[in-house]
Amino acid sequence: MRYKITLSYDGTDFCGWQHQPNGNSIQDAVQAAGQKLFGQGISVVGSGRTDAGVHAIAQVAHFDADKVLPAKNVVGGFNAYLPRSVRVTAASQADDTFNARKSAKKKTYMYLMYVGDSLPVLNDRALCLENEPDILRMNMCAYQLVGIHDFSTFMAAGGGAKTFTRTVFDAHFERDGRFIKFFITADGFLYNMVRIITAQLLKAGRGVDVDIAGLIEKRDRAYAKELAPACGLYLYSVEYGANE
């Protein structure tokens, strides 16, 4: 039986989603909980790898297990064994062809920041900006990301991607009180792509002349060396076909 689950987690104390030999990964925590719940080892496949310190509002994963359980028991059972920083928020049975990573059509990341004095409650969960950025200017730059492009300039070393072309469907900033949220939706992302892009857009917000279209054409990370902190990044949603 194949199961599809949705997870929310605070990535502060984890080495990231993916299993690491000497690390504390979210994948390991979910698999350990699943083994207790189903009485067998399970292999959990996520929609994508979030890095150390990156959070998720709605990470999607799948796994196979012999035992058939109703959705509410899957949710409650996982949460009984998971640390409080990781929660399963939804579960369902899935077709055997469903793959959380390969079946995904769109993914949206959110980068969360706020303006003003640093708030301890938001430590490791949002980026504090001392000065008010120019959101209009940042949105004008973000618009240049939309389309089918080679995003090599916005990829850190070590990701292992074999192709660098991605389709960005939307990229924009929203203001919510003192909070500023950057949303970007694409068919996939390169290693550290959102954090590198965010760093460039924040430069534009500080009045620096940033040519996003020109940076895309460079296809060279040397022209976009800055990296926004992991603490503000959230995997916001993952979209699938109508029947998945």
C-alpha positions as CSV (number, residue, x, y, z in Angstrom):
1,M,0.0,0.0,0.0
2,R,1.4,3.4,-1.0
3,Y,0.7,6.4,1.3
4,K,0.9,10.1,0.6
5,I,1.6,12.4,3.6
6,T,2.0,16.1,4.0
7,L,4.4,17.4,6.7
8,S,5.2,20.6,8.4
9,Y,8.5,21.1,10.2
10,D,10.8,23.5,11.9
11,G,14.2,22.7,10.3
12,T,16.3,24.6,12.8
13,D,17.7,21.6,14.6
14,F,18.0,19.3,11.6
15,C,20.7,18.8,9.0
16,G,18.0,19.0,6.3
17,W,15.4,16.7,4.8
18,Q,17.8,14.1,3.3
19,H,19.5,11.4,5.3
20,Q,23.1,12.1,6.2
21,P,25.5,9.5,7.7
22,N,26.3,11.7,10.7
23,G,23.4,14.0,10.8
24,N,19.9,14.4,12.3
25,S,17.6,14.5,9.2
26,I,13.9,15.0,9.0
27,Q,13.7,11.9,6.7
28,D,15.3,9.8,9.4
29,A,12.8,11.1,12.0
30,V,9.9,10.3,9.8
31,Q,11.2,6.8,8.9
32,A,11.8,6.0,12.5
33,A,8.3,7.1,13.4
34,G,6.9,5.1,10.5
35,Q,8.7,1.9,11.6
36,K,7.1,2.2,15.0
37,L,3.6,2.9,13.5
38,F,3.6,0.2,10.8
39,G,5.9,-2.4,12.5
40,Q,8.2,-2.5,9.5
41,G,11.0,-0.4,8.0
42,I,9.7,2.2,5.5
43,S,11.5,4.3,2.9
44,V,10.1,7.8,2.8
45,V,10.6,9.8,-0.4
46,G,10.1,13.6,-0.2
47,S,9.1,16.0,-2.9
48,G,12.5,17.6,-2.6
49,R,15.4,18.2,-0.3
50,T,15.2,21.1,2.1
51,D,18.6,22.2,3.4
52,A,19.8,22.5,7.0
53,G,17.8,25.2,8.8
54,V,15.1,25.4,6.1
55,H,11.5,24.8,7.2
56,A,8.4,23.4,5.5
57,I,4.7,24.4,5.7
58,A,3.7,21.6,3.3
59,Q,6.4,19.1,2.4
60,V,4.9,16.1,0.6
61,A,6.2,12.5,0.8
62,H,5.3,9.0,-0.1
63,F,6.1,5.5,1.3
64,D,5.0,1.9,1.0
65,A,3.8,-0.2,3.9
66,D,2.0,-3.5,4.2
67,K,-0.5,-2.4,6.9
68,V,-3.6,-0.6,5.8
69,L,-4.6,2.2,8.1
70,P,-7.2,5.0,7.8
71,A,-5.9,8.5,7.2
72,K,-6.6,9.8,10.7
73,N,-4.7,6.9,12.2
74,V,-1.7,7.6,10.0
75,V,-1.7,11.3,11.0
76,G,-2.2,10.6,14.7
77,G,0.2,7.6,14.7
78,F,3.1,9.5,13.1
79,N,2.6,12.5,15.4
80,A,2.7,10.3,18.5
81,Y,6.2,9.2,17.6
82,L,7.6,12.3,15.9
83,P,9.4,15.2,17.7
84,R,7.2,18.2,18.2
85,S,9.1,20.1,15.5
86,V,7.8,17.7,12.9
87,R,4.1,17.1,12.3
88,V,2.2,15.1,9.7
89,T,-0.8,17.3,8.8
90,A,-2.5,15.1,6.2
91,A,-2.4,11.5,4.9
92,S,-4.1,9.5,2.2
93,Q,-3.7,6.3,0.2
94,A,-2.1,6.9,-3.2
95,D,-1.9,5.1,-6.5
96,D,1.2,2.9,-6.9
97,T,2.4,5.2,-9.6
98,F,2.4,8.3,-7.4
99,N,5.9,9.6,-6.6
100,A,6.2,12.6,-4.3
101,R,9.2,13.9,-6.2
102,K,8.7,12.8,-9.8
103,S,5.0,13.5,-9.9
104,A,5.2,17.1,-8.7
105,K,4.1,19.7,-11.2
106,K,4.9,22.9,-9.3
107,K,6.6,23.8,-6.0
108,T,6.3,27.1,-4.2
109,Y,8.9,28.4,-1.7
110,M,8.3,31.4,0.6
111,Y,11.1,33.5,2.1
112,L,9.9,35.2,5.3
113,M,11.4,38.5,6.6
114,Y,10.4,41.4,8.8
115,V,11.4,45.0,9.3
116,G,12.5,46.6,12.6
117,D,13.9,45.5,15.9
118,S,14.9,41.8,16.1
119,L,12.3,39.6,17.8
120,P,13.6,36.6,19.7
121,V,10.5,34.6,19.0
122,L,11.4,34.8,15.3
123,N,15.1,33.7,15.7
124,D,15.9,31.0,13.2
125,R,12.4,31.4,11.6
126,A,12.6,34.7,9.7
127,L,15.2,37.2,8.5
128,C,15.3,40.6,10.3
129,L,15.8,43.6,8.1
130,E,17.0,46.8,9.9
131,N,15.7,49.1,7.2
132,E,12.6,49.3,5.0
133,P,13.4,47.8,1.6
134,D,12.0,49.1,-1.7
135,I,9.4,46.4,-2.4
136,L,8.3,47.9,-5.7
137,R,11.9,47.7,-6.9
138,M,12.2,44.1,-5.7
139,N,9.0,43.1,-7.5
140,M,10.2,44.6,-10.7
141,C,13.4,42.5,-10.5
142,A,11.5,39.4,-9.4
143,Y,9.3,39.7,-12.5
144,Q,12.4,39.1,-14.7
145,L,12.7,35.6,-13.2
146,V,9.4,34.4,-14.7
147,G,9.8,32.1,-17.8
148,I,12.0,29.3,-18.9
149,H,15.7,30.0,-18.2
150,D,19.0,28.5,-17.5
151,F,19.4,29.4,-13.8
152,S,23.1,28.3,-13.5
153,T,24.0,31.7,-12.0
154,F,21.7,31.0,-9.1
155,M,23.0,27.5,-8.2
156,A,25.5,26.7,-5.5
157,A,28.1,24.0,-6.0
158,G,27.3,20.5,-4.7
159,G,23.7,20.1,-5.8
160,G,24.3,17.4,-8.4
161,A,21.8,18.7,-11.0
162,K,22.4,17.5,-14.5
163,T,20.3,20.2,-16.2
164,F,19.9,23.8,-15.2
165,T,16.8,25.0,-17.1
166,R,13.8,25.6,-14.9
167,T,10.4,27.2,-15.5
168,V,9.4,29.9,-13.0
169,F,5.7,30.5,-13.1
170,D,5.5,33.3,-10.6
171,A,7.8,35.4,-8.3
172,H,6.6,38.2,-6.2
173,F,6.8,40.0,-2.8
174,E,3.8,40.6,-0.5
175,R,3.6,42.9,2.5
176,D,1.8,41.7,5.6
177,G,2.1,44.3,8.4
178,R,5.8,44.4,9.4
179,F,6.3,41.1,7.5
180,I,7.6,40.8,3.9
181,K,7.0,37.5,2.1
182,F,8.8,36.5,-1.1
183,F,7.0,33.7,-3.1
184,I,8.5,31.9,-6.0
185,T,6.8,29.0,-7.9
186,A,8.6,26.8,-10.4
187,D,8.6,23.3,-11.8
188,G,11.8,22.7,-9.8
189,F,14.7,24.4,-8.1
190,L,18.5,24.1,-8.2
191,Y,20.6,23.8,-5.1
192,N,20.3,27.0,-3.0
193,M,18.5,28.7,-5.9
194,V,15.9,30.5,-3.9
195,R,18.3,31.8,-1.3
196,I,20.7,33.1,-3.9
197,I,17.9,34.8,-5.8
198,T,16.5,36.3,-2.5
199,A,19.9,37.8,-1.7
200,Q,20.0,39.5,-5.1
201,L,16.5,40.9,-4.7
202,L,17.3,42.2,-1.3
203,K,20.2,44.0,-2.8
204,A,17.8,45.7,-5.2
205,G,15.6,46.6,-2.2
206,R,18.5,48.4,-0.7
207,G,19.0,50.5,-3.9
208,V,21.7,48.5,-5.6
209,D,21.4,48.3,-9.3
210,V,20.6,44.6,-9.9
211,D,20.0,43.3,-13.4
212,I,18.3,39.9,-12.9
213,A,17.9,39.2,-16.7
214,G,21.6,40.0,-17.1
215,L,22.6,37.7,-14.3
216,I,20.6,34.9,-15.9
217,E,22.5,35.4,-19.1
218,K,25.8,35.1,-17.3
219,R,25.2,31.5,-16.3
220,D,28.0,31.9,-13.7
221,R,27.6,31.9,-9.9
222,A,30.6,34.2,-9.6
223,Y,28.2,37.1,-10.4
224,A,25.8,36.2,-7.6
225,K,27.9,35.1,-4.7
226,E,25.5,36.2,-1.9
227,L,23.3,33.7,-0.1
228,A,20.3,34.6,2.1
229,P,20.2,32.8,5.5
230,A,18.4,29.5,5.6
231,C,16.2,30.6,8.5
232,G,13.7,32.5,6.4
233,L,13.1,29.8,3.8
234,Y,10.0,27.6,3.8
235,L,8.8,25.0,1.4
236,Y,5.3,26.4,1.1
237,S,3.4,24.0,-1.2
238,V,3.7,21.3,-3.7
239,E,1.2,20.8,-6.6
240,Y,0.3,17.6,-8.4
241,G,-2.1,16.5,-11.1
242,A,-5.9,16.6,-10.4
243,N,-6.0,12.9,-9.5
244,E,-2.9,12.7,-7.3
